[in-house]
């Protein structure tokens, strides 16, 4: 079983479509869920990043089974970086 919550932040520029998803918090209990869930979250944020082409995606492991996938301006557009929180 996995759970996922989405944190919604306002988009960088005003839009009539409403705020875009800038980060996704995920928690997994099995390796299979983790791989599929992270791939799905990255794919979702690729679509969001492509709209303004201003940043890439950062996948951060917060603790075993807990991740955040977020648009990050320090990551070049078109790239996905991984990090482990201290």
Secondary structure as UniProt FT lines:
FT   STRAND          3..8
FT   TURN            16..17
FT   STRAND          21..27
FT   HELIX           31..52
FT   STRAND          56..63
FT   TURN            64..65
FT   STRAND          66..72
FT   TURN            73..74
FT   TURN            77..78
FT   STRAND          80..84
//
